[in-house]
Amino acid sequence: MINSFFNWCVLVLEVIGDVTGMGYELANIVIFVILQPALILLFFILWRIEVKKNK
């Protein structure tokens, strides 16, 4: 089950890489090194702004 889920995730990354022309490795870096931490930081900042508003 875990192997099939992993293989599906790799397939999705390969498709994203092919569609965008970036390739598997660059798509992986963009998603997990740049995009995910940026979203976490954005949501943290938005949360802090809302906490300040409610005080």
C-alpha positions as CSV (number, residue, x, y, z in Angstrom):
1,M,0.0,0.0,0.0
2,I,2.7,2.5,0.9
3,N,4.8,1.5,-2.1
4,S,1.9,2.1,-4.4
5,F,1.1,5.5,-2.8
6,F,4.8,6.5,-3.1
7,N,4.9,5.4,-6.8
8,W,1.7,7.4,-7.5
9,C,3.4,10.5,-5.9
10,V,6.5,10.0,-8.0
11,L,4.3,9.7,-11.1
12,V,2.5,12.9,-10.2
13,L,5.8,14.7,-9.8
14,E,7.0,13.3,-13.2
15,V,3.8,14.5,-14.9
16,I,4.2,18.0,-13.3
17,G,7.9,18.0,-14.4
18,D,6.9,17.0,-18.0
19,V,4.0,19.4,-18.3
20,T,6.0,22.4,-17.0
21,G,9.3,21.4,-18.7
22,M,11.2,21.4,-15.4
23,G,11.8,17.7,-14.9
24,Y,11.2,15.5,-11.9
25,E,14.1,16.8,-9.8
26,L,13.3,20.5,-10.3
27,A,9.6,20.0,-9.7
28,N,10.5,18.2,-6.4
29,I,12.7,21.1,-5.3
30,V,10.2,23.8,-6.3
31,I,7.3,22.1,-4.4
32,F,9.1,20.8,-1.3
33,V,11.9,23.3,-0.8
34,I,10.4,26.5,-2.0
35,L,6.6,26.4,-2.2
36,Q,5.8,24.4,1.0
37,P,8.0,26.5,3.4
38,A,6.7,29.7,1.7
39,L,3.1,28.6,2.4
40,I,3.9,27.7,6.0
41,L,5.5,31.1,6.5
42,L,2.6,32.9,4.8
43,F,0.0,31.1,6.9
44,F,2.0,31.8,10.1
45,I,2.2,35.5,9.3
46,L,-1.6,35.6,8.5
47,W,-2.3,33.8,11.8
48,R,-0.2,36.3,13.7
49,I,-2.0,39.2,12.1
50,E,-5.4,37.8,13.1
51,V,-4.2,37.2,16.6
52,K,-3.2,40.8,16.9
53,K,-6.5,42.0,15.5
54,N,-8.5,40.0,18.1
55,K,-6.6,41.5,21.1
